Structures are given as structure tokens and as C-alpha cells.
Amino acid sequence: MSEQSERAARWREHVERWRRSGQTQSAYCAEHGVSKKSLGYWIRQWRQGAAQRSDRALTFVLVFLVKDMEQYTILTRELFFENNNVKRFRTLVSMSNVKLGFEVPSEGGTRRGRSC
């Protein structure tokens, strides 16, 4: 890892600790002996980076067929809630056969889903 990426990783850790601490930036910096100006800089960097990443974010649809809500709850816990790589997700639950087939309308035209 380069010195620059190590420094960024250290500051990212500080930003995450500050957010979890509930402290003001001034209080956090005084307690941890870091520069308030530098902490503010890195907070802005990650906000800007997050905004740019969300513009490029992938959007896709996963379709799961489950036998009941208990199975659905177990599945979502395992795949989404317990996975640190998943930042957010949205679900749509249908309790009946509203749509049969795998064609999904999209901006670029209708796409067919694939089965594995």
C-alpha cells in the first residue's frame, strides 16, 4: 500500500470513529490529538466521493421466490443485514402472482432475466 493510500485509510478511520462518537469535531480532535482542519478536509473528501459514487452506482433487480415470510426474513438477514458490503437495499414484496415471467421494462427497452 502506498504512503498516500495508508494516510487516506488512517483518516477514513478517524472520520468513521468521529461519526460514531457523537462528539463535535473539536472535541474529537482534542481527544485524539488530530487537526480539526485536516479532519474537516477528509470529511469533505468522502462526502464528495460518496456523491460521485452514487452517480455511478449500479442499479439492478434481484428476484427471489420464497415460500413464506419466514423464509424471506431469513434470506434478507443473511444476504443484506449481515453483509457489510451492502450499504442499502429496497424490497418489494408480492404475496400473490402479480407478474409471471422474467421480462423487466427498462429505459433501454425490455430485458429478459436469466436463470442460472
Steps between C-alpha positions, in 0.01 A plus 500: 500500500640842410565766762216709355247217522616415853444862604155499339415176682611648835285810444204293385524314830505833687195622306309178580600515868395865520159421346443215746621705798218755499757767588551832332796515262685724748449260792601195294813670368607618847451153646689323219768761434409560137454821304142625472585652162628164373200312636267748325694458176464120506131519590444719193708265284286201589174693461605609151621150416175348624298741286706408194473128575123522541480656153679194365325249726383178344131436508367152454208281598521169681192281489460239771217253529449391860232281650400732786593815693713302745722378217509855359611639838777242533618563144514880537684476832765273352544683170455863599495581871799284591706608197722805560537551124130582462443867578128512427230306325131528431249219478165452339304205629214345307281249677341382176599437140483853366736445211596172345818499292840663513459796266582823679433837335801733502604830343687320225206276414372175646761262637463134568621352825728200499468190708812332634 
